[in-house]
Each structure stands twice: as structure tokens, then as C-alpha cells.
Amino acid sequence: MKRYMNRPRPIISSWDKLPLLMTTGETSALLDIPEESVRRKCREGKLPAVRIGALYRIDRDALKAMLTGGDRI
């Protein structure tokens, strides 16, 4: 079984409680997709992310706007 499938799915009570810049792991758990898929979507520009060295950080507010605006990932 894949590692991401063993994590409990987070319940978002408030977007404000999430960090401003989320890690690929946090985003993976939030979207319930594998972390490698998150990294690939960041590389392809399908997720609102910034690259810091070798790491990606996903902008919480841009992700929220994208998800609630009806844009598909």
C-alpha cells in the first residue's frame, strides 16, 4: 500500500489554520494524492508553487482560490 494512503485525511476547519506556504507533504495530504504527483504538478505549473532550492512550497491562498474557483488540478 502506498505511504500516502495510510495518512488520515485532514479536515479543514479553516484555511487560515494552514501555513501560508505548504510543503509538498502537507499539500499531498490535503489533496489526497501522492506527494510525487504534487511535485510533478508544481514542476508543470499546475499548482501555485515557488521553488526554494530543491524544495517546492505551495501558496495556501492561491491553492484555495484555485480549488474554490473551479479550476482543475
Secondary structure, DSSP 8 states (H G I E B T S, - for coil): --GGGGS-----S-GGGS-SEE-HHHHHHHHTS-HHHHHHHHHTT-S-EEEETTEEEEEHHHHHHHHHTT---
